[in-house]
Amino acid sequence: MSDNTVKHLVSFLATICCLLAYIAGYFSGLSGWWWTGVTVIIVYGLIYRLID
C-alpha cells in the first residue's frame, strides 16, 4: 500500500471511531448513563492502535 492510501485508511477509520463515540455519547446522555464516558478510553485505545 502506498503512503497516501494508508493515510486515507487511517483517516477513514478514525472518523468512524469518532462518529461511533459521538452516537454512543448522545444516546447515553439522553438515557442518563453518565458512566459510558468510559468509552472515551476505549476510543483512545482504538485510535492509538490505528496510528501505531
C-alpha positions in Angstrom: 0.0 0.0 0.0 1.2 3.5 -0.8 1.6 6.1 1.9 -1.3 8.1 0.5 -3.6 5.0 0.7 -2.6 4.3 4.3 -3.2 8.0 5.3 -6.7 7.8 3.8 -7.4 4.5 5.5 -6.3 5.7 8.9 -8.3 8.9 8.5 -11.4 7.0 7.5 -11.2 4.6 10.4 -10.5 7.4 12.9 -13.6 9.2 11.6 -15.7 6.1 12.0 -14.4 5.7 15.6 -15.3 9.3 16.4 -18.8 9.0 14.9 -19.4 5.9 16.9 -18.2 7.6 20.1 -20.5 10.6 19.3 -23.5 8.5 18.7 -22.9 6.4 21.8 -22.4 9.6 23.9 -25.5 11.2 22.5 -27.8 8.2 23.3 -26.2 7.5 26.7 -26.6 11.2 27.6 -30.3 11.0 26.8 -30.7 7.9 29.0 -28.7 9.4 31.8 -25.9 6.8 31.5 -23.0 9.0 32.6 -20.7 6.0 33.1 -20.5 5.5 29.4 -17.9 8.2 29.4 -15.5 5.3 29.9 -15.9 4.7 26.1 -13.5 7.7 25.7 -10.7 5.4 27.0 -11.7 2.7 24.6 -11.8 5.1 21.6 -8.4 6.5 22.6 -7.0 2.9 22.6 -8.5 2.2 19.2 -7.1 5.3 17.6 -3.7 4.7 19.3 -3.6 1.2 17.7 -4.6 2.5 14.3 -1.7 5.0 14.4 0.8 2.5 15.7 
